[in-house]
Each structure stands twice: as C-alpha cells, then as structure tokens.
Amino acid sequence: MKIIEFSESYRDDMIFMVLQAKDALGRKPSINPDLLDVKANYFDRGDMFFLAIDENDRVIGCGGFSRIRDTNEAFVHRLYVKASEKRRGIGSALLERIESEMKERGIAVSKVHLGEPREQWFESYAFYPKHGYAEYEPRYMEKEL
C-alpha cells in the first residue's frame, strides 16, 4: 500500500470506494459534492487530499484536510477506507500523512466533525480517540499537533 496525493486519474475509483464504504456501514450511499472536484475543493484552496492505493493500483482509502480560515487549525475530511481493507492500518496511515502535512503547513490543531446519529458513525467515534483526539463539543473532536 502507498499513500499518494490525489490524482484526477483515480477520481472515479475513489468515488466508487467511498460509496461502497458508506453502504458497508449501512448508510445510504451518496457522494459528498466536494469529492466530485477535489482540485477545486482542496488543492485550489491550498489544502490537501490523499489516496491510499493497493498493489493492484486501486483506491482503498482517502482523506484530506481544509484549513479553517485565519487560524492555525484545520478539519480532517472524508477519511474513508474500503470495507474489505479495514483494520489493516490504512486509516491510521492516512491520518498520519494528513497530520504530517498539516504540521508542515503550520497547522497546530486538527479537528474532525463526526456525524449523527452516533450509532451510524460508531467507527469514527472509536477511531479518532485512539489517535489522540478528544471531544470538545458534541460531534466534534480535536487534537493538538
């Protein structure tokens, strides 16, 4: 597995993976509008987005971040791992890469917004605390980098 910066050539494979990941969690598969144009919604704004690619050159994970304007904070966005590849360290590797890039850009606080109802987002509520995140208000967690 390797983690790369988003490339448009992987867009459709990434979208398919996200839809499958949502379906596997029992959520209605729908695509987040920002994923339809990653360049405009992340790179053109000075933010980043990454892909986890397997040995067959297929997308098995994704995630990015966007800086909170006029602060040294950023939100992690769209951290997904293909259902059949979970619990293999892919999400952790993506988060580590995202946080590393944040630090390089002078971001001191990483935040994440979690969905509700909590039962539908149980993986996220378990994943982020394992990586040092703490809830600072309902459905929001943060970590000092």
Phi, psi and omega per residue, in radians:
M1 nan 2.458 3.059
K2 -2.340 2.665 3.092
I3 -1.949 2.215 -3.092
I4 -2.225 2.822 2.965
E5 -1.173 2.574 3.122
F6 -0.920 2.410 3.026
S7 -2.261 2.365 -3.102
E8 -0.963 -0.482 -3.129
S9 -1.140 -0.312 3.130
Y10 -1.768 0.038 -3.018
R11 -0.937 -0.942 -3.073
D12 -1.131 -0.688 3.109
D13 -1.113 -0.686 3.108
M14 -1.115 -0.813 -3.128
I15 -1.061 -0.758 3.106
F16 -1.051 -0.759 3.139
M17 -1.096 -0.755 3.137
V18 -1.101 -0.761 3.124
L19 -1.081 -0.731 3.099
Q20 -1.122 -0.727 -3.130
A21 -1.078 -0.756 3.121
K22 -1.142 -0.744 3.134
D23 -1.065 -0.731 -3.130
A24 -1.116 -0.447 3.109
L25 -1.530 0.010 3.139
G26 1.420 0.237 3.111
R27 -1.702 2.674 3.113
K28 -1.106 2.099 3.140
P29 -1.177 2.062 3.049
S30 -2.542 2.702 -3.086
I31 -1.762 2.371 3.087
N32 -1.258 2.254 -3.062
P33 -0.947 -0.579 -3.126
D34 -1.119 -0.426 -3.127
L35 -1.356 -0.252 3.110
L36 -1.280 -0.416 3.098
D37 -2.513 1.382 -3.098
V38 -1.099 -0.675 -3.129
K39 -1.004 -0.894 -3.105
A40 -1.208 -0.641 -3.031
N41 -1.537 -0.235 3.126
Y42 -2.240 -1.176 -3.009
F43 -1.087 -0.755 -3.123
D44 -1.163 -0.298 3.130
R45 -1.729 0.054 3.139
G46 1.498 0.204 3.137
D47 -1.762 -3.088 -3.071
M48 -2.320 2.759 3.074
F49 -2.581 2.379 -3.059
F50 -2.174 2.747 3.071
L51 -2.190 2.500 2.953
A52 -1.747 2.211 -3.054
I53 -2.074 2.348 3.137
D54 -1.545 -3.109 -3.090
E55 -1.169 -0.244 3.080
N56 -1.709 0.217 3.120
D57 1.134 0.601 3.116
R58 -1.949 2.583 3.124
V59 -1.314 2.174 3.106
I60 -2.105 0.029 3.101
G61 -3.018 2.826 3.102
C62 -2.753 2.872 3.070
G63 3.008 2.708 3.133
G64 -2.696 -2.943 3.093
F65 -2.603 2.731 3.013
S66 -2.349 2.295 -3.139
R67 -1.193 2.498 3.035
I68 -1.481 2.080 -3.032
R69 -0.835 2.352 3.067
D70 1.059 0.507 3.078
T71 -2.395 3.081 3.011
N72 -1.877 0.627 -3.126
E73 -2.159 2.727 3.106
A74 -2.592 2.691 3.071
F75 -1.758 2.364 2.966
V76 -1.345 2.372 3.135
H77 -2.277 2.564 2.918
R78 0.946 0.755 3.077
L79 -1.424 1.785 -3.130
Y80 -2.200 2.573 3.026
V81 -2.273 2.402 3.104
K82 -0.943 2.324 -3.033
A83 -0.907 -0.754 -3.092
S84 -1.286 -0.136 -3.095
E85 -1.928 0.065 -3.099
K86 -1.180 2.731 3.132
R87 1.131 0.594 3.071
R88 -2.150 0.206 3.097
G89 1.522 0.070 -3.100
I90 -1.197 -0.821 3.109
G91 -1.074 -0.703 3.117
S92 -1.129 -0.724 3.134
A93 -1.142 -0.719 3.096
L94 -1.109 -0.810 -3.141
L95 -1.082 -0.706 3.112
E96 -1.075 -0.737 3.125
R97 -1.152 -0.731 3.118
I98 -1.080 -0.843 -3.126
E99 -1.132 -0.655 3.105
S100 -1.085 -0.773 3.115
E101 -1.147 -0.661 3.087
M102 -1.036 -0.854 -3.121
K103 -1.027 -0.749 3.132
E104 -1.047 -0.482 -3.110
R105 -1.688 0.186 3.073
G106 1.424 0.266 3.103
I107 -1.464 2.240 -3.060
A108 -1.815 -0.330 -3.101
V109 -2.308 2.195 3.071
S110 -1.770 2.302 -3.126
K111 -2.171 2.754 3.063
V112 -2.508 2.442 3.074
H113 -1.823 2.177 -3.118
L114 -1.828 2.616 -3.087
G115 -1.383 3.081 3.032
E116 -2.491 2.685 0.085
P117 -1.218 2.619 -3.067
R118 -0.902 -0.638 -3.112
E119 -1.047 -0.554 -3.140
Q120 -1.402 -0.219 -3.104
W121 -2.090 0.443 -3.033
F122 -0.977 -0.617 -3.140
E123 -1.126 -0.744 3.134
S124 -1.146 -0.724 3.139
Y125 -1.149 -0.404 3.080
A126 -1.591 -0.633 -3.042
F127 -1.170 -0.931 -2.999
Y128 -1.118 -0.739 3.082
P129 -1.040 -0.534 3.088
K130 -1.135 -0.323 -3.116
H131 -1.925 0.360 3.022
G132 1.611 0.122 -3.135
Y133 -1.533 2.532 3.118
A134 -2.293 2.510 3.137
E135 -1.225 2.261 3.102
Y136 -1.966 -0.220 2.941
E137 -2.870 2.836 -3.073
P138 -0.907 2.267 3.094
R139 1.276 0.146 3.107
Y140 -2.230 2.365 3.059
M141 -2.237 2.740 3.106
E142 -2.564 2.846 3.119
K143 -2.574 2.334 3.032
E144 -1.378 2.281 3.137
L145 -1.611 nan nan
